[in-house]
Amino acid sequence: MKKRIKKRLSFLLLTLLGFSTACEKQKNGEPPTAMYGTPHVNIWVGGKVTDKTGTPIPGIEVRQPNSSYKAQTGDDGCYELPGQLFSIETTADILFTDTDGPSNGGEFAAQSVPVEFTEADRVSEAEGWCGGSFARIGVDVTLEEDAQE
């Protein structure tokens, strides 16, 4: 019986402690702000996709694996991909995939490119759960033709 009461009191105390630490007091006297979420940073990657001769490749899918963020190269081979990194990640793997087959000038093998973000890439400061925004331009990729042709 004592063990059960002790367990319930501990649970109640930890619950109250959790709620009280999830809210921080505002410096300007406003009510506390609830802070629930996942630490993350916003990212943006841009560049150009070409073949080995330097010809731009349109219609290449550019995406961040395990997320819903994706883009497609335009007629000039250029792309702009927004995304997010969680927790303490500093590197995003960007996957380039030929999804339309030979209609863009050939069939190209998929390629994954790691893009590391540093303080030099920061474009906005941290606020709340967001650790800020980072952008990297000039992430150009040369795709090889798929050997399975």
C-alpha positions as CSV (number, residue, x, y, z in Angstrom):
1,M,0.0,0.0,0.0
2,K,2.8,2.4,0.9
3,K,4.6,1.6,-2.2
4,R,1.6,2.3,-4.4
5,I,1.0,5.7,-2.7
6,K,4.7,6.6,-3.1
7,K,4.6,5.6,-6.7
8,R,1.5,7.8,-7.4
9,L,3.0,10.8,-5.5
10,S,6.2,10.5,-7.5
11,F,4.2,10.3,-10.8
12,L,2.2,13.4,-9.8
13,L,5.3,15.3,-8.8
14,L,7.2,14.5,-12.0
15,T,4.1,15.4,-14.1
16,L,3.9,18.8,-12.4
17,L,7.6,19.3,-12.7
18,G,7.4,18.5,-16.4
19,F,4.7,21.1,-17.1
20,S,6.4,23.7,-15.0
21,T,9.7,23.4,-16.8
22,A,8.1,23.4,-20.2
23,C,7.0,27.0,-19.8
24,E,9.4,29.9,-19.4
25,K,8.5,33.2,-17.9
26,Q,8.6,36.1,-20.4
27,K,10.9,39.0,-19.5
28,N,8.3,41.6,-20.5
29,G,5.6,40.3,-18.1
30,E,3.5,38.4,-20.6
31,P,2.2,35.0,-19.7
32,P,4.5,32.0,-20.0
33,T,4.9,30.4,-23.4
34,A,4.4,26.6,-23.7
35,M,7.5,25.0,-25.2
36,Y,6.7,21.6,-26.7
37,G,8.4,20.3,-29.8
38,T,11.5,18.9,-31.3
39,P,14.8,20.9,-31.6
40,H,15.4,21.4,-35.3
41,V,17.0,23.7,-37.9
42,N,15.6,24.8,-41.2
43,I,17.9,24.2,-44.2
44,W,17.9,25.3,-47.9
45,V,20.1,23.7,-50.6
46,G,20.4,24.9,-54.1
47,G,22.5,24.0,-57.1
48,K,22.6,22.5,-60.6
49,V,22.5,18.9,-61.9
50,T,24.5,18.1,-65.1
51,D,25.7,15.1,-67.0
52,K,29.4,14.3,-67.5
53,T,29.5,16.7,-70.6
54,G,28.2,19.6,-68.5
55,T,24.7,19.5,-70.1
56,P,21.9,20.4,-67.6
57,I,19.6,17.6,-66.8
58,P,15.9,18.5,-66.3
59,G,13.4,16.4,-64.4
60,I,15.8,15.0,-61.7
61,E,14.1,14.5,-58.4
62,V,16.0,16.1,-55.5
63,R,15.0,15.1,-52.0
64,Q,15.9,14.7,-48.4
65,P,15.4,11.0,-47.6
66,N,13.1,10.1,-44.7
67,S,11.2,13.4,-45.1
68,S,8.5,14.9,-47.3
69,Y,10.9,17.6,-48.7
70,K,11.6,17.2,-52.4
71,A,12.1,19.3,-55.5
72,Q,12.7,18.8,-59.2
73,T,15.4,20.3,-61.5
74,G,14.1,22.7,-64.1
75,D,15.0,22.9,-67.8
76,D,18.3,24.6,-66.8
77,G,19.1,21.7,-64.4
78,C,18.8,24.0,-61.3
79,Y,17.0,23.1,-58.1
80,E,16.1,24.6,-54.8
81,L,15.3,22.2,-51.9
82,P,14.0,23.3,-48.5
83,G,14.3,20.9,-45.6
84,Q,14.9,20.3,-41.9
85,L,17.5,18.7,-39.6
86,F,16.6,17.5,-36.2
87,S,18.5,17.5,-32.9
88,I,22.2,18.0,-33.3
89,E,22.5,16.9,-37.0
90,T,24.7,19.1,-39.1
91,T,24.8,17.1,-42.3
92,A,21.9,16.5,-44.7
93,D,22.0,13.6,-47.2
94,I,20.5,14.9,-50.5
95,L,19.4,12.2,-53.0
96,F,19.3,12.9,-56.7
97,T,17.1,10.4,-58.7
98,D,16.2,10.2,-62.4
99,T,12.5,9.5,-62.1
100,D,11.4,10.1,-65.8
101,G,13.8,7.7,-67.5
102,P,15.2,8.5,-71.0
103,S,12.9,11.5,-71.6
104,N,15.5,13.9,-70.1
105,G,18.4,12.9,-72.3
106,G,19.3,9.5,-70.8
107,E,18.9,7.3,-67.8
108,F,21.0,8.4,-64.9
109,A,22.1,6.5,-61.7
110,A,20.9,7.8,-58.4
111,Q,23.4,9.7,-56.3
112,S,23.4,10.7,-52.6
113,V,25.4,13.8,-51.6
114,P,26.2,14.7,-48.0
115,V,25.8,18.5,-47.4
116,E,27.4,19.7,-44.1
117,F,26.1,23.0,-42.7
118,T,28.4,25.3,-40.6
119,E,28.0,28.7,-38.9
120,A,29.1,30.3,-42.2
121,D,25.8,29.0,-43.7
122,R,23.6,30.5,-41.0
123,V,20.9,32.9,-42.4
124,S,18.8,33.4,-39.3
125,E,19.3,33.0,-35.6
126,A,17.8,30.4,-33.2
127,E,14.4,31.0,-31.6
128,G,12.5,28.6,-29.4
129,W,12.9,25.0,-30.6
130,C,14.2,26.2,-34.0
131,G,18.0,26.4,-34.0
132,G,17.9,28.9,-36.9
133,S,18.1,28.6,-40.7
134,F,21.0,27.6,-42.8
135,A,21.4,27.8,-46.6
136,R,24.0,26.3,-49.0
137,I,24.1,27.3,-52.6
138,G,26.4,25.8,-55.3
139,V,25.7,22.2,-54.4
140,D,26.3,21.1,-58.0
141,V,26.1,17.4,-58.9
142,T,27.3,15.5,-62.0
143,L,25.2,12.4,-62.6
144,E,26.6,9.3,-64.3
145,E,24.6,7.4,-66.9
146,D,22.9,4.3,-65.4
147,A,25.0,1.2,-66.3
148,Q,21.7,-0.9,-66.6
149,E,20.8,0.7,-69.9
